[in-house]
Amino acid sequence: MKKLVREKSFGFPGVFPLNTFILHSEMVPFIFFIPVILSFFVLIVRSGIRFYFVLSLTVVTILITSIPAISLLLNSTGATLLFTAAGPPGNLTFTIDRLSSFFILVTNFTVLTAMIYSKGYLKPYQAVKTPARLSLHYFSFVWLHLSMLGVLMLREGLAFLIAWELMAVSSFMLILFDAENRQTLKIAVNYLIQMHIGLVLLIIAFLLVEEKTGVFGFDGLTPYFSAHSNILLFFLFFAGFGIKAGFVPLHTWLPEAHPAAPSHVSGVMSGVMIKMGIYGIIRVLASVQADWFLIGIILLAISVISGILGVILAIGQHDLKKLLAYHSIENIGIIGMGIGIGAIGIGLHNPWMIFAGFAGAMLHVLNHSLFKSLLFFSAGSVYQAFHTRDIEKLGGVIHPMPQTAGLFLTGALAITGLPPLNGFISEILIYTGLIKGLSAGTVYQTMAMMLAIIGLVLIGGLAIFCFTKAFGITFLGSPRSEIKHVVTEAGSSMLGPQYIIAGMILLIGLVPVIFVSPLIEVITSTFPASPELVSGTLLSTLTAISRLGFLFLLLVAGLFFLRYLLLKRRRVEQQPTWGCANTMGNARQQYTATSYAATLAELVHPVMPETQRYVPVGEEEIFPAIRSFSQHLSDVFQQIIQKITFGSMWVLKKLARLQTGNIQHYILYAFVFILIIFALVYLNLL
């Protein structure tokens, strides 16, 4: 039986009123379980049609969830849809409001492009992976999608936590695709352990809410926050959701797990899975009743640190996918800055900070899902062609793979926030919120805004530095290692979804109003804010930016057309670059990833120590053996986690000595335990 909070007809122009159709359809709750039932057929379907079956299942899932989501975003009344399915354990309610609608659409788009991309990416694995392994991979991929949608539509605590756990387990199985590699196995186990730490924190937070309100779930947050301290419970939730999102210092799983997974999985994990943590933070924040300013300031500080450390560590990486993984931490920091600005705006009753901050954060959720999935897909194409992700071994990739190079460059320009692409729009909104906050309060608040502006500028500048390294070393120059096989461009099934994503990136950059307008309605329906004071000016500013973007494109097109006119009747020759009369150069006489980042590595050495792998030549070595040298920045927080892990393993190994296998010893342990209990009771300590 379906319930509707506000019964008003809405839908696409010229199409049947969707909610009226749903209102009279008793089968709607069952429709949500159709993908769940069909997912198990993935394990038994024939290899030849497996991909098409999974693709069809993904499309069905997307249609079932996207149609009500789009309708809610287009509806001006802000209705909330409740789909209640009755069953033996009790009623299971799927709730779709504007906030979840936005995240549903972002999730569905990224999963669909990744699904299409996987056809070409997994093709070489058909000969080396068993059909059962590939079936399990696709089954896990389907369940990652379903569990993320469950996270976005479930509000009751137990159902939400089950979906949250299914998301962790399914992504764990996807990371294990190359389980033959022992390092991959260790990375996957580390990921699963950290996800369960986050799960425990969320369970504790929900239990605290239930103890005071009697409601185990999100619906108990508002009454709890109305009568108790807001900041303590919020940051308990933030710690649980922040592990999934990847905020510093809760990020240590992320730079290891993303590179270990197949590239289409990396695109989904980085593009949308970590955004489930952002969704959880926003969902909890929407129920907060007090302490807005303090919560916002702390969020802003954590986010600035996350952004700066994320991009610095990205610069020091030589693994192309690990570099992109650290940029996920950087962009989570940017999203967190927008959320923090919005929270500060509510505390200061500043509508500009509220809408510019939250709109910038949510638009960056969409933008990051686009350019980060595009970058991971492009990196996957390079890995499939060259069988390496090590930037030091690549070079000149643009020559055999010009389309992949162009797509990677598009993603790189977008992630660095350069116009006229989408990253520029969301960062402009966040800058606007910070600037509007300069005169919003005391001198200390103004200083906080100034420091945040400086931090965002630093993040943007370092991101440009990082991607000039990533693109220049990888795609330009000459090959740095010998390639013994023929390298060709990626296939159409891999390039197609990348072109679709690139088109979306350009579309958001050129016509941002059509994407920001629904976000204003999302913010209005989620937070205590009124858009009348700022929405008109904000949208008109974005319209002006849109015009400048089109003007810039026309200028670039005009320059290329002028070049064509000047050269069409001239003979154009290609010759090697003049090397100052040096004809003995080779591929090693060019910048490496290490040398490119060496200056920055020296500057950040006090907080990000360098790790060098090099065996010096001894004095007694008359004929030194072949040596290699590598250098990269170390993640201090990862080192701390490793020390804790090694310490725990040492303790466990010592305790393992108690397992002697001798029955007399086990009886002795029980006897000693009973004596200790008696002693504690006698001393009134128990």
C-alpha positions as CSV (number, residue, x, y, z in Angstrom):
1,M,0.0,0.0,0.0
2,K,1.5,3.3,-1.0
3,K,1.2,6.5,1.0
4,L,1.7,10.0,-0.3
5,V,2.5,12.8,2.1
6,R,1.1,15.5,-0.3
7,E,-1.2,14.3,-3.0
8,K,-0.7,16.6,-6.0
9,S,-0.4,15.5,-9.6
10,F,3.1,15.9,-11.1
11,G,5.2,14.4,-13.8
12,F,6.8,15.2,-17.1
13,P,5.0,17.8,-19.3
14,G,2.7,16.1,-21.6
15,V,3.0,12.8,-19.7
16,F,0.5,11.1,-17.4
17,P,0.4,12.5,-13.8
18,L,2.9,10.1,-12.3
19,N,1.9,10.2,-8.7
20,T,-1.7,9.6,-9.5
21,F,-0.6,6.5,-11.4
22,I,1.4,5.3,-8.4
23,L,-1.4,6.1,-6.0
24,H,-3.7,3.7,-7.7
25,S,-1.2,1.0,-8.4
26,E,-1.1,-1.6,-5.6
27,M,1.9,-3.3,-7.3
28,V,4.3,-0.4,-6.8
29,P,5.9,-1.7,-3.6
30,F,6.4,-5.1,-5.2
31,I,8.2,-3.4,-8.2
32,F,11.0,-2.4,-5.9
33,F,11.8,-6.0,-5.2
34,I,11.9,-7.1,-8.9
35,P,15.6,-6.2,-9.3
36,V,16.4,-8.0,-6.0
37,I,14.7,-11.2,-7.3
38,L,16.2,-11.0,-10.8
39,S,19.7,-10.3,-9.4
40,F,20.1,-14.0,-8.3
41,F,19.7,-15.1,-12.0
42,V,23.0,-13.4,-12.7
43,L,24.7,-16.3,-11.0
44,I,23.2,-18.9,-13.4
45,V,22.7,-17.1,-16.7
46,R,24.9,-18.2,-19.6
47,S,28.2,-16.4,-20.2
48,G,27.3,-15.3,-23.7
49,I,24.3,-13.2,-22.5
50,R,25.5,-12.4,-18.9
51,F,26.5,-8.8,-19.7
52,Y,23.3,-8.0,-21.5
53,F,21.2,-9.5,-18.8
54,V,23.0,-7.5,-16.1
55,L,22.8,-4.3,-18.3
56,S,19.0,-4.9,-18.7
57,L,18.6,-5.5,-15.0
58,T,20.5,-2.2,-14.3
59,V,18.3,-0.3,-16.7
60,V,15.2,-1.7,-15.1
61,T,16.4,-0.7,-11.6
62,I,17.3,2.8,-12.9
63,L,13.8,3.3,-14.4
64,I,12.0,2.1,-11.3
65,T,13.9,4.5,-9.1
66,S,14.7,7.4,-11.4
67,I,11.1,8.1,-12.6
68,P,9.8,9.1,-9.2
69,A,13.1,10.9,-8.4
70,I,12.9,13.0,-11.5
71,S,9.2,13.8,-10.9
72,L,9.9,14.9,-7.3
73,L,12.7,17.2,-8.5
74,L,10.4,18.7,-11.2
75,N,7.5,19.1,-8.8
76,S,7.2,22.5,-7.2
77,T,5.3,21.3,-4.1
78,G,8.0,19.1,-2.7
79,A,6.0,16.0,-2.0
80,T,7.5,13.0,-0.4
81,L,6.8,9.5,-1.7
82,L,6.4,6.6,0.7
83,F,6.2,3.1,-0.7
84,T,5.3,0.6,2.1
85,A,5.6,-3.1,1.4
86,A,4.0,-5.4,4.0
87,G,5.7,-8.7,4.9
88,P,6.1,-11.3,7.7
89,P,8.9,-9.4,9.4
90,G,6.9,-6.1,9.3
91,N,6.4,-3.2,7.0
92,L,9.4,-2.0,4.9
93,T,9.0,1.6,3.8
94,F,10.9,3.2,0.9
95,T,11.0,6.9,1.3
96,I,11.9,9.2,-1.6
97,D,12.2,13.0,-1.0
98,R,14.1,15.6,-2.9
99,L,17.4,15.0,-1.2
100,S,17.4,11.3,-1.8
101,S,16.0,11.9,-5.4
102,F,19.1,13.9,-6.2
103,F,21.5,11.2,-4.9
104,I,19.5,8.5,-6.7
105,L,19.9,10.2,-10.1
106,V,23.6,10.7,-9.5
107,T,24.1,7.1,-8.5
108,N,22.1,5.7,-11.4
109,F,23.9,7.7,-14.0
110,T,27.4,6.6,-12.8
111,V,26.4,3.0,-12.4
112,L,25.0,2.9,-15.9
113,T,28.1,4.3,-17.5
114,A,30.3,2.0,-15.5
115,M,28.1,-1.0,-16.5
116,I,28.6,-0.2,-20.2
117,Y,32.3,0.5,-19.7
118,S,32.7,-2.9,-18.0
119,K,31.9,-4.8,-21.3
120,G,35.2,-3.8,-22.9
121,Y,37.2,-3.6,-19.7
122,L,36.4,-7.2,-18.6
123,K,36.8,-8.7,-22.1
124,P,40.5,-9.6,-21.6
125,Y,39.6,-11.4,-18.3
126,Q,37.2,-13.8,-20.1
127,A,40.1,-16.1,-20.8
128,V,41.8,-16.0,-17.4
129,K,38.8,-15.8,-15.0
130,T,36.4,-18.6,-14.5
131,P,32.7,-18.0,-15.5
132,A,31.8,-18.4,-11.9
133,R,34.2,-15.6,-10.9
134,L,32.8,-13.3,-13.5
135,S,29.2,-14.1,-12.5
136,L,30.0,-13.4,-8.9
137,H,31.6,-10.1,-9.9
138,Y,28.5,-9.0,-11.8
139,F,26.3,-10.2,-9.0
140,S,28.3,-8.1,-6.5
141,F,28.1,-5.1,-8.9
142,V,24.3,-5.4,-9.1
143,W,24.1,-5.6,-5.3
144,L,26.4,-2.6,-4.8
145,H,23.9,-0.6,-6.9
146,L,20.8,-2.0,-5.1
147,S,22.4,-1.5,-1.6
148,M,23.3,2.2,-2.4
149,L,19.7,2.8,-3.5
150,G,18.5,1.1,-0.3
151,V,20.7,3.5,1.7
152,L,19.1,6.4,-0.1
153,M,15.5,5.2,0.4
154,L,15.4,3.6,3.8
155,R,14.9,5.6,7.0
156,E,14.2,2.9,9.6
157,G,17.4,2.2,11.5
158,L,17.7,-1.6,11.1
159,A,16.7,-1.6,7.4
160,F,19.2,1.3,6.7
161,L,22.0,-0.5,8.5
162,I,21.4,-3.7,6.6
163,A,21.6,-1.8,3.3
164,W,24.7,-0.1,4.6
165,E,26.3,-3.5,5.4
166,L,25.3,-4.9,2.1
167,M,27.0,-2.0,0.4
168,A,30.2,-2.7,2.3
169,V,30.1,-6.5,1.6
170,S,29.3,-6.1,-2.1
171,S,32.1,-3.6,-2.6
172,F,34.5,-5.9,-0.7
173,M,33.7,-8.7,-3.1
174,L,34.3,-6.3,-6.1
175,I,37.7,-5.3,-4.7
176,L,38.6,-9.0,-4.4
177,F,38.3,-9.4,-8.2
178,D,42.1,-10.1,-8.3
179,A,42.1,-12.1,-5.1
180,E,45.0,-14.2,-6.4
181,N,47.2,-11.2,-5.5
182,R,47.9,-11.4,-1.7
183,Q,48.3,-7.6,-1.5
184,T,44.8,-7.2,-3.0
185,L,43.4,-9.6,-0.4
186,K,45.0,-7.6,2.5
187,I,43.7,-4.3,1.1
188,A,40.2,-5.8,0.8
189,V,40.2,-7.1,4.4
190,N,41.5,-3.8,5.7
191,Y,38.7,-2.1,3.8
192,L,36.1,-4.4,5.3
193,I,37.4,-3.9,8.8
194,Q,37.3,-0.1,8.6
195,M,33.8,-0.2,7.1
196,H,32.7,-2.3,10.1
197,I,34.2,0.3,12.5
198,G,32.0,2.9,10.8
199,L,29.0,0.5,11.1
200,V,29.6,0.1,14.8
201,L,29.7,3.9,15.3
202,L,26.4,4.3,13.4
203,I,24.8,1.5,15.5
204,I,25.9,3.3,18.7
205,A,24.5,6.6,17.4
206,F,21.2,5.1,16.5
207,L,21.0,3.3,19.9
208,L,21.5,6.6,21.7
209,V,18.7,8.1,19.7
210,E,16.4,5.1,20.5
211,E,17.2,5.3,24.2
212,K,15.9,8.8,24.4
213,T,13.2,8.8,21.8
214,G,12.1,5.2,21.4
215,V,12.7,5.4,17.6
216,F,15.5,3.5,16.0
217,G,16.2,5.4,12.8
218,F,16.4,8.8,11.2
219,D,12.9,9.7,12.3
220,G,14.1,9.9,15.9
221,L,16.8,12.5,15.2
222,T,14.7,15.6,15.3
223,P,13.1,14.9,18.7
224,Y,16.5,13.9,20.0
225,F,18.2,17.1,18.8
226,S,15.3,19.1,20.1
227,A,15.9,18.0,23.7
228,H,19.6,17.0,23.9
229,S,23.1,18.2,22.9
230,N,23.3,18.4,19.1
231,I,27.1,18.6,18.5
232,L,28.1,15.3,20.3
233,L,25.6,13.0,18.5
234,F,26.2,14.8,15.2
235,F,29.9,14.1,15.2
236,L,29.3,10.5,16.3
237,F,27.3,10.1,13.1
238,F,29.9,12.1,11.2
239,A,32.6,9.7,12.3
240,G,30.6,6.7,11.1
241,F,29.6,8.3,7.8
242,G,33.0,10.1,7.5
243,I,34.9,6.7,7.2
244,K,32.8,5.9,4.1
245,A,33.2,9.4,2.7
246,G,37.0,9.5,3.3
247,F,37.5,12.6,5.4
248,V,41.0,12.9,6.9
249,P,42.0,11.2,9.2
250,L,39.3,8.5,8.5
251,H,40.5,8.0,4.9
252,T,43.2,5.4,5.1
253,W,41.2,2.6,3.4
254,L,40.5,4.8,0.3
255,P,43.8,5.2,-1.5
256,E,44.4,1.4,-1.2
257,A,41.0,0.1,-2.1
258,H,40.2,2.2,-5.2
259,P,43.4,1.2,-7.1
260,A,42.9,-2.5,-6.2
261,A,39.4,-2.7,-7.7
262,P,38.8,-2.9,-11.5
263,S,38.5,0.5,-13.1
264,H,34.7,0.5,-13.6
265,V,34.3,-0.4,-9.9
266,S,36.8,2.3,-9.0
267,G,34.7,4.8,-10.9
268,V,31.6,3.7,-9.0
269,M,33.3,3.6,-5.6
270,S,34.9,7.0,-6.0
271,G,32.1,8.6,-8.0
272,V,29.1,7.6,-5.9
273,M,29.8,5.0,-3.2
274,I,31.8,7.4,-1.0
275,K,29.0,10.0,-1.5
276,M,26.7,7.7,0.6
277,G,28.8,9.0,3.5
278,I,28.0,12.6,2.3
279,Y,24.3,11.7,2.0
280,G,24.3,10.4,5.6
281,I,26.0,13.5,6.9
282,I,23.5,15.8,5.2
283,R,20.6,13.6,6.3
284,V,21.6,13.9,9.9
285,L,22.5,17.6,9.6
286,A,19.0,18.3,8.3
287,S,17.6,17.2,11.7
288,V,20.0,19.4,13.8
289,Q,18.2,22.0,15.9
290,A,21.1,23.9,17.5
291,D,24.9,24.4,17.5
292,W,24.8,25.2,13.7
293,F,27.7,27.6,13.8
294,L,30.0,25.4,15.9
295,I,29.2,22.4,13.8
296,G,29.8,24.4,10.6
297,I,33.2,25.7,11.8
298,I,34.4,22.2,12.7
299,L,33.2,20.8,9.4
300,L,34.9,23.6,7.5
301,A,38.2,23.0,9.4
302,I,38.2,19.2,8.8
303,S,37.3,19.7,5.2
304,V,40.0,22.2,4.4
305,I,42.6,19.9,6.0
306,S,41.2,16.9,4.0
307,G,41.3,18.9,0.8
308,I,44.9,20.1,1.2
309,L,46.4,16.9,2.5
310,G,44.5,14.9,-0.2
311,V,45.9,16.9,-3.1
312,I,49.4,17.0,-1.6
313,L,49.5,13.3,-1.2
314,A,48.1,12.9,-4.7
315,I,51.0,14.8,-6.2
316,G,53.5,12.4,-4.6
317,Q,51.9,9.3,-6.1
318,H,53.3,7.4,-9.1
319,D,50.4,4.9,-9.4
320,L,47.9,6.6,-11.7
321,K,44.8,5.2,-10.0
322,K,46.2,5.8,-6.5
323,L,46.8,9.5,-7.5
324,L,43.1,9.7,-8.5
325,A,42.1,8.0,-5.3
326,Y,43.8,10.7,-3.2
327,H,42.0,13.3,-5.3
328,S,38.8,11.8,-4.1
329,I,39.8,12.8,-0.6
330,E,40.6,16.3,-1.9
331,N,37.1,16.6,-3.5
332,I,35.4,15.2,-0.4
333,G,37.1,18.0,1.4
334,I,35.7,20.5,-1.1
335,I,32.2,19.1,-0.7
336,G,32.6,19.2,3.1
337,M,33.6,22.9,2.8
338,G,30.3,23.6,1.1
339,I,28.3,21.7,3.8
340,G,30.3,23.6,6.5
341,I,29.6,27.0,4.9
342,G,25.9,26.1,4.7
343,A,25.7,25.1,8.4
344,I,27.5,28.3,9.4
345,G,25.0,30.3,7.2
346,I,22.1,28.8,9.1
347,G,23.8,29.7,12.4
348,L,24.3,33.3,11.2
349,H,21.0,33.5,9.4
350,N,22.9,34.3,6.2
351,P,20.9,33.1,3.2
352,W,23.8,33.6,0.8
353,M,26.0,31.3,2.8
354,I,23.2,28.7,3.1
355,F,22.3,28.4,-0.5
356,A,25.8,29.0,-2.0
357,G,27.4,26.6,0.4
358,F,24.9,23.7,0.2
359,A,24.3,24.2,-3.6
360,G,28.0,24.2,-4.2
361,A,28.5,21.1,-2.1
362,M,25.6,19.1,-3.8
363,L,26.6,20.3,-7.3
364,H,30.1,19.1,-6.5
365,V,28.7,15.7,-5.5
366,L,27.3,15.5,-9.1
367,N,30.4,17.0,-10.7
368,H,32.8,14.8,-8.9
369,S,30.9,11.7,-9.8
370,L,31.3,12.7,-13.5
371,F,34.9,13.8,-13.8
372,K,36.2,11.2,-11.3
373,S,34.5,8.3,-13.1
374,L,35.7,9.7,-16.4
375,L,39.3,9.8,-15.1
376,F,39.2,6.3,-13.6
377,F,37.7,5.0,-16.9
378,S,40.5,6.6,-18.9
379,A,43.1,5.3,-16.5
380,G,41.6,1.9,-16.9
381,S,41.9,2.1,-20.6
382,V,45.6,3.0,-20.2
383,Y,46.1,0.1,-17.8
384,Q,44.4,-2.3,-20.2
385,A,46.6,-1.2,-23.1
386,F,50.0,-0.9,-21.3
387,H,49.5,-3.4,-18.4
388,T,50.9,-0.9,-15.9
389,R,49.6,2.0,-13.8
390,D,53.1,3.3,-12.9
391,I,53.4,6.8,-14.4
392,E,57.2,6.4,-14.4
393,K,56.9,3.6,-16.9
394,L,54.5,5.4,-19.2
395,G,54.9,8.3,-21.5
396,G,53.8,9.3,-25.0
397,V,50.4,7.5,-24.5
398,I,48.7,10.3,-26.6
399,H,50.1,8.9,-29.8
400,P,48.5,5.4,-29.8
401,M,45.5,6.5,-27.7
402,P,44.5,10.1,-28.7
403,Q,40.9,9.7,-27.8
404,T,41.7,8.4,-24.3
405,A,44.2,11.3,-23.9
406,G,41.5,13.8,-24.9
407,L,39.0,12.4,-22.5
408,F,41.5,12.2,-19.6
409,L,42.4,15.9,-20.3
410,T,38.7,16.8,-20.2
411,G,38.4,15.2,-16.8
412,A,41.6,16.8,-15.6
413,L,40.5,20.3,-16.6
414,A,37.1,19.7,-14.9
415,I,38.6,18.4,-11.6
416,T,40.9,21.4,-11.4
417,G,38.0,23.8,-11.6
418,L,38.8,25.5,-14.9
419,P,36.1,27.1,-17.0
420,P,33.9,26.3,-19.0
421,L,33.6,22.9,-17.3
422,N,31.5,21.7,-14.4
423,G,34.1,21.8,-11.6
424,F,34.3,25.6,-12.1
425,I,30.6,26.1,-11.4
426,S,30.5,24.3,-8.0
427,E,33.7,25.9,-6.8
428,I,32.4,29.3,-7.8
429,L,29.4,28.7,-5.6
430,I,31.5,27.6,-2.7
431,Y,33.8,30.7,-3.2
432,T,30.6,32.8,-3.2
433,G,29.5,31.4,0.1
434,L,32.9,32.1,1.7
435,I,33.0,35.6,0.3
436,K,29.5,36.4,1.6
437,G,30.6,35.1,5.0
438,L,33.5,37.6,5.3
439,S,31.3,40.3,6.8
440,A,28.8,37.9,8.4
441,G,30.0,38.0,12.0
442,T,32.9,38.9,14.3
443,V,36.5,39.4,13.3
444,Y,37.3,35.7,14.3
445,Q,34.6,34.5,11.9
446,T,36.0,36.7,9.2
447,M,39.4,35.3,9.8
448,A,38.0,31.7,9.5
449,M,36.4,32.6,6.2
450,M,39.7,34.1,4.9
451,L,41.6,31.0,5.9
452,A,39.1,28.8,4.2
453,I,39.3,30.9,1.0
454,I,43.1,30.6,1.1
455,G,42.7,26.8,1.7
456,L,40.4,26.5,-1.3
457,V,42.8,28.5,-3.5
458,L,45.7,26.3,-2.4
459,I,43.7,23.2,-3.2
460,G,42.9,24.5,-6.7
461,G,46.4,25.5,-7.4
462,L,47.9,22.2,-6.2
463,A,45.3,20.3,-8.2
464,I,46.4,22.0,-11.4
465,F,50.0,21.2,-10.5
466,C,49.1,17.5,-9.9
467,F,47.2,17.0,-13.2
468,T,49.9,18.8,-15.3
469,K,52.1,16.0,-13.8
470,A,49.6,13.2,-14.4
471,F,48.7,14.2,-17.9
472,G,52.1,15.4,-19.0
473,I,54.2,12.5,-17.7
474,T,51.6,9.9,-18.8
475,F,50.4,11.1,-22.2
476,L,53.1,13.5,-23.5
477,G,56.8,13.0,-24.1
478,S,58.3,9.7,-25.1
479,P,57.7,6.2,-23.7
480,R,59.8,5.5,-20.6
481,S,59.8,1.8,-21.0
482,E,59.9,-0.7,-23.8
483,I,56.4,-1.9,-24.9
484,K,56.7,-5.4,-26.4
485,H,53.1,-5.5,-27.7
486,V,51.0,-3.4,-30.0
487,V,49.0,-0.7,-28.3
488,T,45.7,0.4,-29.7
489,E,42.9,2.7,-28.7
490,A,40.2,1.5,-26.4
491,G,37.1,0.0,-27.9
492,S,33.8,1.7,-28.5
493,S,32.2,0.1,-25.4
494,M,34.8,1.8,-23.2
495,L,35.0,5.1,-25.1
496,G,31.2,5.5,-25.5
497,P,30.3,6.1,-21.8
498,Q,33.3,8.3,-21.4
499,Y,32.1,10.6,-24.2
500,I,28.6,10.7,-22.6
501,I,30.2,11.8,-19.3
502,A,32.4,14.4,-21.0
503,G,29.2,15.8,-22.6
504,M,27.6,16.1,-19.2
505,I,30.7,17.8,-17.9
506,L,30.5,20.4,-20.6
507,L,26.7,20.8,-20.3
508,I,26.9,21.6,-16.6
509,G,29.7,24.1,-17.3
510,L,27.7,25.9,-20.1
511,V,24.2,25.8,-18.7
512,P,24.5,25.5,-14.9
513,V,21.1,27.1,-14.2
514,I,19.2,24.0,-15.2
515,F,21.1,21.9,-12.7
516,V,21.3,24.5,-9.8
517,S,17.6,25.5,-9.9
518,P,16.4,22.0,-8.7
519,L,19.2,22.1,-6.0
520,I,17.7,25.3,-4.6
521,E,14.4,23.4,-4.1
522,V,16.3,20.5,-2.6
523,I,18.0,22.9,-0.1
524,T,14.7,24.6,0.7
525,S,12.9,21.3,1.5
526,T,15.8,20.0,3.6
527,F,17.1,22.9,5.7
528,P,15.4,25.9,7.4
529,A,16.0,28.4,4.7
530,S,14.0,30.7,2.4
531,P,15.3,31.1,-1.2
532,E,13.5,34.4,-2.0
533,L,16.4,36.7,-1.0
534,V,19.1,35.0,-3.1
535,S,17.8,32.6,-5.7
536,G,17.1,35.2,-8.4
537,T,20.5,36.9,-8.0
538,L,22.3,33.5,-7.8
539,L,20.7,32.2,-11.0
540,S,21.3,35.4,-12.9
541,T,25.0,35.3,-11.9
542,L,25.1,31.7,-13.2
543,T,23.4,32.8,-16.4
544,A,26.1,35.4,-16.9
545,I,28.8,32.8,-16.4
546,S,27.0,30.6,-18.9
547,R,27.2,33.4,-21.5
548,L,30.9,33.9,-20.9
549,G,31.4,30.1,-21.3
550,F,29.7,30.1,-24.7
551,L,31.7,33.2,-25.7
552,F,34.9,31.4,-24.7
553,L,34.0,28.4,-26.8
554,L,33.2,30.6,-29.8
555,L,36.6,32.3,-29.4
556,V,38.4,29.0,-29.3
557,A,36.4,27.7,-32.3
558,G,37.2,30.9,-34.2
559,L,40.9,30.5,-33.5
560,F,40.9,26.9,-34.8
561,F,38.9,28.0,-37.9
562,L,41.4,30.8,-38.5
563,R,44.3,28.3,-38.2
564,Y,42.5,26.0,-40.7
565,L,42.2,28.9,-43.2
566,L,45.8,29.8,-42.8
567,L,47.2,26.3,-43.2
568,K,44.8,24.7,-45.7
569,R,46.9,25.8,-48.7
570,R,50.3,25.3,-47.1
571,R,52.3,22.2,-46.7
572,V,52.6,21.1,-43.1
573,E,55.6,18.9,-42.1
574,Q,56.3,17.1,-38.8
575,Q,59.9,17.0,-37.6
576,P,61.5,16.0,-34.3
577,T,61.7,18.8,-31.7
578,W,65.0,20.6,-32.0
579,G,67.3,19.3,-29.2
580,C,70.0,22.1,-29.3
581,A,72.2,20.0,-31.6
582,N,72.0,17.0,-29.2
583,T,71.2,14.0,-31.3
584,M,71.9,11.4,-28.6
585,G,68.9,12.0,-26.4
586,N,66.7,9.1,-25.2
587,A,63.5,8.6,-23.3
588,R,65.2,8.9,-19.9
589,Q,66.3,12.5,-20.5
590,Q,62.9,13.9,-19.6
591,Y,61.0,14.7,-16.5
592,T,59.9,11.8,-14.3
593,A,57.0,11.9,-11.9
594,T,59.5,12.0,-9.0
595,S,61.5,14.9,-10.3
596,Y,58.4,16.8,-11.3
597,A,57.1,16.7,-7.7
598,A,60.5,17.0,-6.0
599,T,60.3,20.7,-5.0
600,L,56.9,20.3,-3.4
601,A,58.1,17.1,-1.6
602,E,60.8,19.1,0.1
603,L,58.4,21.8,1.2
604,V,55.9,19.4,2.8
605,H,58.5,17.1,4.2
606,P,57.8,18.1,7.9
607,V,54.2,16.8,7.7
608,M,54.4,14.4,4.8
609,P,57.7,12.5,5.0
610,E,59.3,11.0,1.9
611,T,59.8,7.3,1.5
612,Q,62.8,6.3,-0.7
613,R,63.6,2.9,-2.0
614,Y,67.2,2.8,-2.9
615,V,70.2,0.6,-2.0
616,P,73.4,2.8,-2.0
617,V,76.5,1.6,-3.9
618,G,79.0,0.2,-1.4
619,E,82.7,1.2,-1.6
620,E,83.7,-2.4,-2.1
621,E,81.5,-2.8,-5.2
622,I,83.8,-2.5,-8.1
623,F,81.1,-3.4,-10.6
624,P,77.8,-2.2,-9.0
625,A,74.7,-4.3,-9.6
626,I,71.7,-2.9,-11.4
627,R,69.7,-0.7,-9.0
628,S,66.4,1.1,-9.0
629,F,65.3,4.3,-7.2
630,S,61.8,5.3,-6.2
631,Q,60.5,8.1,-4.0
632,H,57.0,9.0,-2.9
633,L,55.2,11.0,-0.1
634,S,54.1,8.9,2.8
635,D,50.6,9.2,4.4
636,V,51.2,9.8,8.1
637,F,47.8,8.5,9.0
638,Q,48.3,5.3,7.1
639,Q,51.6,4.8,9.0
640,I,49.8,5.3,12.3
641,I,47.1,2.7,11.2
642,Q,49.9,0.3,10.2
643,K,51.6,0.7,13.5
644,I,48.3,0.0,15.3
645,T,47.8,-3.0,13.1
646,F,51.3,-4.4,13.6
647,G,50.9,-3.9,17.4
648,S,47.6,-5.7,17.4
649,M,49.1,-8.6,15.4
650,W,52.0,-8.8,17.8
651,V,49.6,-9.1,20.8
652,L,47.4,-11.6,19.0
653,K,50.5,-13.8,18.2
654,K,51.5,-13.7,21.8
655,L,48.0,-14.7,23.0
656,A,48.0,-17.5,20.4
657,R,50.6,-19.2,22.6
658,L,47.8,-19.9,25.0
659,Q,46.3,-22.3,22.5
660,T,48.5,-25.2,23.4
661,G,46.0,-28.0,22.5
662,N,46.4,-29.4,26.0
663,I,43.1,-29.9,27.8
664,Q,44.7,-29.4,31.3
665,H,45.8,-25.9,30.3
666,Y,42.2,-25.0,29.2
667,I,40.8,-26.2,32.5
668,L,43.5,-24.1,34.3
669,Y,42.4,-21.0,32.3
670,A,38.8,-21.5,33.4
671,F,39.9,-22.0,37.0
672,V,42.1,-18.9,37.0
673,F,39.2,-16.9,35.5
674,I,36.8,-18.0,38.3
675,L,39.4,-17.1,40.9
676,I,39.8,-13.6,39.5
677,I,36.0,-13.2,39.5
678,F,35.8,-14.2,43.2
679,A,38.6,-11.9,44.1
680,L,36.9,-8.9,42.3
681,V,33.6,-9.7,44.1
682,Y,35.4,-10.0,47.5
683,L,37.1,-6.6,47.0
684,N,33.8,-5.0,45.9
685,L,35.3,-4.2,42.5
686,L,32.6,-6.1,40.6
